[in-house]
């Protein structure tokens, strides 16, 4: 599979590709877990919970997410751009335990 992530190539990769977006592989799953941990009575409460949990994300957590993203990008590069899902259960960076 020949893929090049570039704006200056015949086959462009979307700039907001979900394959390379930390929000898709971390943030939405995290928010779903913490926001829906209990019953929600109203839309206002849902919005408040989302806002509260986003504001409570620490710098250390964000650093860990970025380190994990770098790990995934390296894994993709080492495997010639192939799917890496089957590698993820075998290899995890030490910063995300």
N, CA, C and O atoms as a Tinker XYZ file with bonds, in Angstrom:
   388  protein
     1  N      0.845000   -1.167000    0.000000    73     2
     2  CA     0.000000    0.000000    0.000000    64     1     3
     3  C      0.900000    1.242000    0.000000    63     2     4     5
     4  O      1.735000    1.399000    0.891000    81     3
     5  N      0.740000    2.096000   -0.962000    73     3     6
     6  CA     1.547000    3.313000   -1.059000    64     5     7
     7  C      0.719000    4.507000   -0.622000    63     6     8     9
     8  O     -0.216000    4.918000   -1.309000    81     7
     9  N      1.075000    5.059000    0.534000    73     7    10
    10  CA     0.385000    6.243000    1.054000    64     9    11
    11  C      1.429000    7.268000    1.427000    63    10    12    13
    12  O      2.446000    6.955000    2.046000    81    11
    13  N      1.160000    8.481000    1.043000    73    11    14
    14  CA     2.031000    9.577000    1.439000    64    13    15
    15  C      1.140000   10.648000    2.041000    63    14    16    17
    16  O      0.146000   11.053000    1.439000    81    15
    17  N      1.497000   11.100000    3.220000    73    15    18
    18  CA     0.734000   12.147000    3.883000    64    17    19
    19  C      1.341000   13.474000    3.460000    63    18    20    21
    20  O      2.384000   13.886000    3.968000    81    19
    21  N      0.674000   14.136000    2.524000    73    19    22
    22  CA     1.228000   15.364000    1.975000    64    21    23
    23  C      0.142000   16.145000    1.252000    63    22    24    25
    24  O     -0.820000   15.573000    0.740000    81    23
    25  N      0.311000   17.433000    1.221000    73    23    26
    26  CA    -0.582000   18.274000    0.428000    64    25    27
    27  C     -0.070000   18.407000   -1.002000    63    26    28    29
    28  O     -0.794000   18.857000   -1.890000    81    27
    29  N      1.170000   18.014000   -1.215000    73    27    30
    30  CA     1.808000   18.223000   -2.506000    64    29    31
    31  C      2.075000   16.896000   -3.203000    63    30    32    33
    32  O      3.169000   16.680000   -3.725000    81    31
    33  N      1.095000   16.012000   -3.216000    73    31    34
    34  CA     1.237000   14.718000   -3.853000    64    33    35
    35  C     -0.060000   14.414000   -4.577000    63    34    36    37
    36  O     -1.110000   14.950000   -4.223000    81    35
    37  N      0.002000   13.566000   -5.578000    73    35    38
    38  CA    -1.195000   13.267000   -6.357000    64    37    39
    39  C     -2.337000   12.719000   -5.501000    63    38    40    41
    40  O     -3.493000   13.086000   -5.708000    81    39
    41  N     -2.026000   11.851000   -4.549000    73    39    42
    42  CA    -3.028000   11.304000   -3.652000    64    41    43
    43  C     -2.848000   11.960000   -2.293000    63    42    44    45
    44  O     -1.948000   11.593000   -1.538000    81    43
    45  N     -3.694000   12.919000   -1.981000    73    43    46
    46  CA    -3.543000   13.626000   -0.709000    64    45    47
    47  C     -4.243000   12.873000    0.408000    63    46    48    49
    48  O     -5.251000   12.202000    0.187000    81    47
    49  N     -3.703000   12.990000    1.593000    73    47    50
    50  CA    -4.293000   12.407000    2.786000    64    49    51
    51  C     -5.040000   13.527000    3.488000    63    50    52    53
    52  O     -4.468000   14.598000    3.688000    81    51
    53  N     -6.274000   13.329000    3.863000    73    51    54
    54  CA    -7.032000   14.409000    4.508000    64    53    55
    55  C     -6.308000   14.952000    5.737000    63    54    56    57
    56  O     -5.796000   14.183000    6.550000    81    55
    57  N     -6.267000   16.267000    5.869000    73    55    58
    58  CA    -5.564000   16.882000    6.988000    64    57    59
    59  C     -6.163000   16.508000    8.335000    63    58    60    61
    60  O     -5.464000   16.549000    9.347000    81    59
    61  N     -7.400000   16.156000    8.370000    73    59    62
    62  CA    -8.049000   15.764000    9.627000    64    61    63
    63  C     -8.354000   14.268000    9.627000    63    62    64    65
    64  O     -9.410000   13.836000   10.087000    81    63
    65  N     -7.435000   13.509000    9.115000    73    63    66
    66  CA    -7.616000   12.070000    9.021000    64    65    67
    67  C     -7.829000   11.460000   10.404000    63    66    68    69
    68  O     -7.022000   11.689000   11.305000    81    67
    69  N     -8.907000   10.684000   10.590000    73    67    70
    70  CA    -9.133000   10.065000   11.897000    64    69    71
    71  C     -8.033000    9.088000   12.286000    63    70    72    73
    72  O     -7.865000    8.786000   13.467000    81    71
    73  N     -7.277000    8.589000   11.306000    73    71    74
    74  CA    -6.179000    7.678000   11.610000    64    73    75
    75  C     -5.077000    8.373000   12.400000    63    74    76    77
    76  O     -4.303000    7.712000   13.093000    81    75
    77  N     -4.999000    9.689000   12.305000    73    75    78
    78  CA    -3.914000   10.434000   12.928000    64    77    79
    79  C     -4.402000   11.459000   13.935000    63    78    80    81
    80  O     -3.665000   12.384000   14.278000    81    79
    81  N     -5.611000   11.316000   14.410000    73    79    82
    82  CA    -6.214000   12.322000   15.266000    64    81    83
    83  C     -6.340000   11.811000   16.705000    63    82    84    85
    84  O     -7.138000   10.910000   16.963000    81    83
    85  N     -5.565000   12.370000   17.655000    73    83    86
    86  CA    -5.653000   11.910000   19.056000    64    85    87
    87  C     -7.062000   11.974000   19.641000    63    86    88    89
    88  O     -7.398000   11.184000   20.523000    81    87
    89  N     -7.882000   12.896000   19.168000    73    87    90
    90  CA    -9.249000   12.952000   19.699000    64    89    91
    91  C     -9.997000   11.669000   19.370000    63    90    92    93
    92  O    -10.803000   11.199000   20.172000    81    91
    93  N     -9.737000   11.099000   18.197000    73    91    94
    94  CA   -10.436000    9.875000   17.819000    64    93    95
    95  C     -9.919000    8.657000   18.557000    63    94    96    97
    96  O    -10.701000    7.757000   18.864000    81    95
    97  N     -8.639000    8.594000   18.850000    73    95    98
    98  CA    -8.164000    7.390000   19.519000    64    97    99
    99  C     -7.967000    7.560000   21.013000    63    98   100   101
   100  O     -7.480000    6.640000   21.669000    81    99
   101  N     -8.328000    8.705000   21.573000    73    99   102
   102  CA    -8.240000    8.842000   23.023000    64   101   103
   103  C     -9.378000    9.674000   23.616000    63   102   104   105
   104  O    -10.152000    9.161000   24.425000    81   103
   105  N     -9.493000   10.926000   23.237000    73   103   106
   106  CA   -10.378000   11.863000   23.936000    64   105   107
   107  C    -11.833000   11.402000   23.977000    63   106   108   109
   108  O    -12.448000   11.425000   25.043000    81   107
   109  N    -12.395000   10.987000   22.849000    73   107   110
   110  CA   -13.826000   10.670000   22.848000    64   109   111
   111  C    -14.113000    9.444000   23.717000    63   110   112   113
   112  O    -15.122000    9.414000   24.421000    81   111
   113  N    -13.253000    8.448000   23.677000    73   111   114
   114  CA   -13.444000    7.272000   24.534000    64   113   115
   115  C    -13.319000    7.619000   26.005000    63   114   116   117
   116  O    -14.098000    7.148000   26.833000    81   115
   117  N    -12.326000    8.454000   26.326000    73   115   118
   118  CA   -12.131000    8.903000   27.709000    64   117   119
   119  C    -13.366000    9.658000   28.200000    63   118   120   121
   120  O    -13.886000    9.366000   29.276000    81   119
   121  N    -13.832000   10.624000   27.416000    73   119   122
   122  CA   -14.996000   11.416000   27.831000    64   121   123
   123  C    -16.236000   10.540000   27.984000    63   122   124   125
   124  O    -17.013000   10.714000   28.923000    81   123
   125  N    -16.416000    9.613000   27.071000    73   123   126
   126  CA   -17.569000    8.724000   27.179000    64   125   127
   127  C    -17.532000    7.955000   28.493000    63   126   128   129
   128  O    -18.554000    7.819000   29.165000    81   127
   129  N    -16.359000    7.452000   28.858000    73   127   130
   130  CA   -16.227000    6.696000   30.108000    64   129   131
   131  C    -16.528000    7.544000   31.336000    63   130   132   133
   132  O    -17.259000    7.106000   32.225000    81   131
   133  N    -15.975000    8.750000   31.398000    73   131   134
   134  CA   -16.143000    9.552000   32.610000    64   133   135
   135  C    -17.463000   10.324000   32.650000    63   134   136   137
   136  O    -18.028000   10.514000   33.727000    81   135
   137  N    -17.955000   10.765000   31.511000    73   135   138
   138  CA   -19.187000   11.558000   31.498000    64   137   139
   139  C    -20.409000   10.685000   31.764000    63   138   140   141
   140  O    -21.329000   11.093000   32.473000    81   139
   141  N    -20.413000    9.488000   31.196000    73   139   142
   142  CA   -21.577000    8.620000   31.356000    64   141   143
   143  C    -21.406000    7.626000   32.500000    63   142   144   145
   144  O    -21.988000    6.542000   32.475000    81   143
   145  N    -20.606000    7.995000   33.506000    73   143   146
   146  CA   -20.394000    7.128000   34.663000    64   145   147
   147  C    -21.614000    7.004000   35.555000    63   146   148   149
   148  O    -21.682000    6.099000   36.387000    81   147
   149  N    -22.556000    7.879000   35.400000    73   147   150
   150  CA   -23.789000    7.853000   36.194000    64   149   151
   151  C    -24.924000    8.429000   35.375000    63   150   152   153
   152  O    -24.705000    8.914000   34.265000    81   151
   153  N    -26.133000    8.381000   35.908000    73   151   154
   154  CA   -27.283000    8.906000   35.162000    64   153   155
   155  C    -27.180000   10.418000   34.932000    63   154   156   157
   156  O    -26.637000   11.150000   35.759000    81   155
   157  N    -27.702000   10.858000   33.810000    73   155   158
   158  CA   -27.687000   12.276000   33.441000    64   157   159
   159  C    -29.134000   12.737000   33.339000    63   158   160   161
   160  O    -29.930000   12.169000   32.590000    81   159
   161  N    -29.465000   13.778000   34.105000    73   159   162
   162  CA   -30.859000   14.231000   34.205000    64   161   163
   163  C    -31.273000   15.194000   33.097000    63   162   164   165
   164  O    -32.453000   15.271000   32.756000    81   163
   165  N    -30.310000   15.932000   32.528000    73   163   166
   166  CA   -30.699000   16.948000   31.551000    64   165   167
   167  C    -29.543000   17.243000   30.594000    63   166   168   169
   168  O    -28.402000   16.843000   30.827000    81   167
   169  N    -29.863000   17.938000   29.539000    73   167   170
   170  CA   -28.843000   18.356000   28.578000    64   169   171
   171  C    -27.841000   19.310000   29.239000    63   170   172   173
   172  O    -26.645000   19.248000   28.956000    81   171
   173  N    -28.322000   20.175000   30.103000    73   171   174
   174  CA   -27.430000   21.108000   30.810000    64   173   175
   175  C    -26.429000   20.339000   31.674000    63   174   176   177
   176  O    -25.251000   20.694000   31.720000    81   175
   177  N    -26.890000   19.290000   32.357000    73   175   178
   178  CA   -25.983000   18.486000   33.179000    64   177   179
   179  C    -24.944000   17.781000   32.299000    63   178   180   181
   180  O    -23.772000   17.696000   32.665000    81   179
   181  N    -25.374000   17.282000   31.151000    73   179   182
   182  CA   -24.441000   16.642000   30.216000    64   181   183
   183  C    -23.363000   17.625000   29.774000    63   182   184   185
   184  O    -22.177000   17.298000   29.788000    81   183
   185  N    -23.775000   18.830000   29.383000    73   183   186
   186  CA   -22.814000   19.854000   28.966000    64   185   187
   187  C    -21.855000   20.209000   30.103000    63   186   188   189
   188  O    -20.655000   20.369000   29.879000    81   187
   189  N    -22.379000   20.331000   31.311000    73   187   190
   190  CA   -21.536000   20.654000   32.471000    64   189   191
   191  C    -20.518000   19.549000   32.743000    63   190   192   193
   192  O    -19.355000   19.832000   33.031000    81   191
   193  N    -20.947000   18.306000   32.654000    73   191   194
   194  CA   -20.024000   17.192000   32.883000    64   193   195
   195  C    -18.902000   17.179000   31.837000    63   194   196   197
   196  O    -17.730000   17.005000   32.172000    81   195
   197  N    -19.274000   17.366000   30.583000    73   195   198
   198  CA   -18.264000   17.392000   29.515000    64   197   199
   199  C    -17.261000   18.504000   29.779000    63   198   200   201
   200  O    -16.052000   18.277000   29.730000    81   199
   201  N    -17.751000   19.693000   30.056000    73   199   202
   202  CA   -16.878000   20.842000   30.323000    64   201   203
   203  C    -15.980000   20.563000   31.524000    63   202   204   205
   204  O    -14.775000   20.809000   31.465000    81   203
   205  N    -16.548000   20.059000   32.599000    73   203   206
   206  CA   -15.787000   19.775000   33.822000    64   205   207
   207  C    -14.672000   18.766000   33.550000    63   206   208   209
   208  O    -13.533000   18.976000   33.968000    81   207
   209  N    -14.984000   17.687000   32.863000    73   207   210
   210  CA   -13.983000   16.644000   32.631000    64   209   211
   211  C    -12.892000   17.097000   31.658000    63   210   212   213
   212  O    -11.735000   16.702000   31.799000    81   211
   213  N    -13.247000   17.907000   30.693000    73   211   214
   214  CA   -12.221000   18.441000   29.787000    64   213   215
   215  C    -11.287000   19.372000   30.556000    63   214   216   217
   216  O    -10.072000   19.327000   30.364000    81   215
   217  N    -11.842000   20.211000   31.421000    73   215   218
   218  CA   -11.015000   21.127000   32.211000    64   217   219
   219  C    -10.134000   20.392000   33.218000    63   218   220   221
   220  O     -9.100000   20.917000   33.630000    81   219
   221  N    -10.528000   19.191000   33.618000    73   219   222
   222  CA    -9.762000   18.423000   34.598000    64   221   223
   223  C     -8.667000   17.551000   33.981000    63   222   224   225
   224  O     -7.945000   16.870000   34.709000    81   223
   225  N     -8.531000   17.560000   32.666000    73   223   226
   226  CA    -7.470000   16.779000   32.030000    64   225   227
   227  C     -6.142000   17.446000   32.365000    63   226   228   229
   228  O     -5.956000   18.638000   32.119000    81   227
   229  N     -5.228000   16.675000   32.923000    73   227   230
   230  CA    -3.954000   17.238000   33.379000    64   229   231
   231  C     -2.938000   17.325000   32.244000    63   230   232   233
   232  O     -3.070000   16.671000   31.209000    81   231
   233  N     -1.932000   18.145000   32.468000    73   231   234
   234  CA    -0.833000   18.259000   31.517000    64   233   235
   235  C     -0.137000   16.917000   31.358000    63   234   236   237
   236  O      0.260000   16.545000   30.254000    81   235
   237  N      0.012000   16.193000   32.458000    73   235   238
   238  CA     0.659000   14.875000   32.397000    64   237   239
   239  C     -0.139000   13.902000   31.536000    63   238   240   241
   240  O      0.438000   13.125000   30.775000    81   239
   241  N     -1.445000   13.942000   31.652000    73   239   242
   242  CA    -2.288000   13.072000   30.825000    64   241   243
   243  C     -2.118000   13.430000   29.353000    63   242   244   245
   244  O     -1.964000   12.544000   28.512000    81   243
   245  N     -2.146000   14.710000   29.040000    73   243   246
   246  CA    -1.964000   15.140000   27.644000    64   245   247
   247  C     -0.595000   14.738000   27.123000    63   246   248   249
   248  O     -0.469000   14.326000   25.970000    81   247
   249  N      0.432000   14.851000   27.956000    73   247   250
   250  CA     1.781000   14.438000   27.567000    64   249   251
   251  C      1.791000   12.943000   27.235000    63   250   252   253
   252  O      2.394000   12.523000   26.247000    81   251
   253  N      1.126000   12.156000   28.060000    73   251   254
   254  CA     1.051000   10.717000   27.844000    64   253   255
   255  C      0.323000   10.394000   26.534000    63   254   256   257
   256  O      0.732000    9.495000   25.798000    81   255
   257  N     -0.743000   11.121000   26.251000    73   255   258
   258  CA    -1.493000   10.918000   25.007000    64   257   259
   259  C     -0.604000   11.215000   23.797000    63   258   260   261
   260  O     -0.609000   10.463000   22.822000    81   259
   261  N      0.157000   12.310000   23.860000    73   259   262
   262  CA     1.057000   12.667000   22.760000    64   261   263
   263  C      2.138000   11.605000   22.598000    63   262   264   265
   264  O      2.460000   11.221000   21.474000    81   263
   265  N      2.701000   11.128000   23.703000    73   263   266
   266  CA     3.718000   10.068000   23.632000    64   265   267
   267  C      3.135000    8.808000   22.988000    63   266   268   269
   268  O      3.800000    8.149000   22.188000    81   267
   269  N      1.906000    8.484000   23.338000    73   267   270
   270  CA     1.253000    7.324000   22.740000    64   269   271
   271  C      1.040000    7.542000   21.241000    63   270   272   273
   272  O      1.237000    6.623000   20.446000    81   271
   273  N      0.637000    8.757000   20.852000    73   271   274
   274  CA     0.457000    9.068000   19.429000    64   273   275
   275  C      1.773000    8.904000   18.680000    63   274   276   277
   276  O      1.796000    8.318000   17.598000    81   275
   277  N      2.864000    9.410000   19.236000    73   275   278
   278  CA     4.174000    9.269000   18.609000    64   277   279
   279  C      4.519000    7.788000   18.459000    63   278   280   281
   280  O      5.026000    7.367000   17.419000    81   279
   281  N      4.245000    7.004000   19.497000    73   279   282
   282  CA     4.474000    5.561000   19.444000    64   281   283
   283  C      3.693000    4.935000   18.287000    63   282   284   285
   284  O      4.238000    4.123000   17.539000    81   283
   285  N      2.410000    5.311000   18.135000    73   283   286
   286  CA     1.603000    4.773000   17.054000    64   285   287
   287  C      2.151000    5.178000   15.690000    63   286   288   289
   288  O      2.201000    4.356000   14.775000    81   287
   289  N      2.564000    6.439000   15.545000    73   287   290
   290  CA     3.110000    6.901000   14.266000    64   289   291
   291  C      4.384000    6.140000   13.924000    63   290   292   293
   292  O      4.606000    5.784000   12.767000    81   291
   293  N      5.218000    5.889000   14.926000    73   291   294
   294  CA     6.440000    5.124000   14.692000    64   293   295
   295  C      6.104000    3.698000   14.276000    63   294   296   297
   296  O      6.738000    3.145000   13.378000    81   295
   297  N      5.122000    3.111000   14.917000    73   295   298
   298  CA     4.704000    1.757000   14.588000    64   297   299
   299  C      4.165000    1.690000   13.154000    63   298   300   301
   300  O      4.447000    0.740000   12.422000    81   299
   301  N      3.400000    2.691000   12.766000    73   299   302
   302  CA     2.885000    2.758000   11.399000    64   301   303
   303  C      4.050000    2.861000   10.414000    63   302   304   305
   304  O      4.070000    2.170000    9.396000    81   303
   305  N      5.025000    3.728000   10.723000    73   303   306
   306  CA     6.191000    3.883000    9.854000    64   305   307
   307  C      6.997000    2.607000    9.732000    63   306   308   309
   308  O      7.452000    2.263000    8.641000    81   307
   309  N      7.179000    1.900000   10.836000    73   307   310
   310  CA     7.947000    0.652000   10.833000    64   309   311
   311  C      7.239000   -0.459000   10.064000    63   310   312   313
   312  O      7.868000   -1.437000    9.660000    81   311
   313  N      5.939000   -0.311000    9.863000    73   311   314
   314  CA     5.162000   -1.328000    9.166000    64   313   315
   315  C      4.671000   -0.836000    7.809000    63   314   316   317
   316  O      3.636000   -1.279000    7.311000    81   315
   317  N      5.425000    0.085000    7.222000    73   315   318
   318  CA     5.160000    0.584000    5.863000    64   317   319
   319  C      3.738000    1.085000    5.656000    63   318   320   321
   320  O      3.165000    0.914000    4.580000    81   319
   321  N      3.175000    1.696000    6.673000    73   319   322
   322  CA     1.848000    2.283000    6.549000    64   321   323
   323  C      0.705000    1.294000    6.647000    63   322   324   325
   324  O     -0.453000    1.668000    6.459000    81   323
   325  N      1.007000    0.047000    6.937000    73   323   326
   326  CA    -0.039000   -0.976000    7.046000    64   325   327
   327  C     -0.845000   -0.774000    8.336000    63   326   328   329
   328  O     -0.439000   -0.040000    9.237000    81   327
   329  N     -1.977000   -1.436000    8.392000    73   327   330
   330  CA    -2.786000   -1.385000    9.613000    64   329   331
   331  C     -1.980000   -1.964000   10.772000    63   330   332   333
   332  O     -1.235000   -2.929000   10.599000    81   331
   333  N     -2.130000   -1.376000   11.941000    73   331   334
   334  CA    -1.319000   -1.786000   13.096000    64   333   335
   335  C     -2.165000   -2.320000   14.242000    63   334   336   337
   336  O     -1.637000   -2.594000   15.320000    81   335
   337  N     -3.446000   -2.471000   14.032000    73   335   338
   338  CA    -4.344000   -2.893000   15.103000    64   337   339
   339  C     -3.858000   -4.166000   15.786000    63   338   340   341
   340  O     -3.924000   -4.268000   17.011000    81   339
   341  N     -3.377000   -5.125000   15.027000    73   339   342
   342  CA    -2.930000   -6.393000   15.594000    64   341   343
   343  C     -1.651000   -6.251000   16.421000    63   342   344   345
   344  O     -1.335000   -7.139000   17.212000    81   343
   345  N     -0.904000   -5.141000   16.253000    73   343   346
   346  CA     0.301000   -4.912000   17.040000    64   345   347
   347  C     -0.001000   -4.284000   18.396000    63   346   348   349
   348  O      0.782000   -4.424000   19.335000    81   347
   349  N     -1.114000   -3.607000   18.499000    73   347   350
   350  CA    -1.389000   -2.797000   19.680000    64   349   351
   351  C     -1.560000   -3.619000   20.945000    63   350   352   353
   352  O     -1.220000   -3.144000   22.028000    81   351
   353  N     -2.068000   -4.814000   20.844000    73   351   354
   354  CA    -2.217000   -5.630000   22.057000    64   353   355
   355  C     -0.871000   -6.185000   22.517000    63   354   356   357
   356  O     -0.711000   -6.519000   23.691000    81   355
   357  N      0.101000   -6.286000   21.602000    73   355   358
   358  CA     1.422000   -6.808000   21.937000    64   357   359
   359  C      2.357000   -5.727000   22.451000    63   358   360   361
   360  O      3.181000   -5.986000   23.328000    81   359
   361  N      2.239000   -4.504000   21.907000    73   359   362
   362  CA     3.189000   -3.440000   22.209000    64   361   363
   363  C      2.459000   -2.235000   22.766000    63   362   364   365
   364  O      1.572000   -1.683000   22.116000    81   363
   365  N      2.828000   -1.832000   23.955000    73   363   366
   366  CA     2.272000   -0.622000   24.554000    64   365   367
   367  C      3.412000    0.202000   25.095000    63   366   368   369
   368  O      4.339000   -0.340000   25.697000    81   367
   369  N      3.361000    1.510000   24.889000    73   367   370
   370  CA     4.396000    2.339000   25.494000    64   369   371
   371  C      4.287000    2.298000   27.016000    63   370   372   373
   372  O      3.189000    2.147000   27.551000    81   371
   373  N      5.379000    2.426000   27.697000    73   371   374
   374  CA     5.371000    2.341000   29.160000    64   373   375
   375  C      4.619000    3.470000   29.811000    63   374   376   377
   376  O      4.177000    3.324000   30.951000    81   375
   377  N      4.451000    4.597000   29.134000    73   375   378
   378  CA     3.790000    5.744000   29.749000    64   377   379
   379  C      2.275000    5.570000   29.831000    63   378   380   381
   380  O      1.617000    6.302000   30.570000    81   379
   381  N      1.705000    4.615000   29.086000    73   379   382
   382  CA     0.263000    4.379000   29.160000    64   381   383
   383  C      0.006000    3.003000   29.734000    63   382   384   385
   384  O     -0.080000    2.027000   28.989000    81   383
   385  N     -0.115000    2.911000   31.008000    73   383   386
   386  CA    -0.330000    1.603000   31.647000    64   385   387
   387  C     -1.766000    1.437000   32.055000    63   386   388
   388  O     -2.135000    0.400000   32.607000    81   387
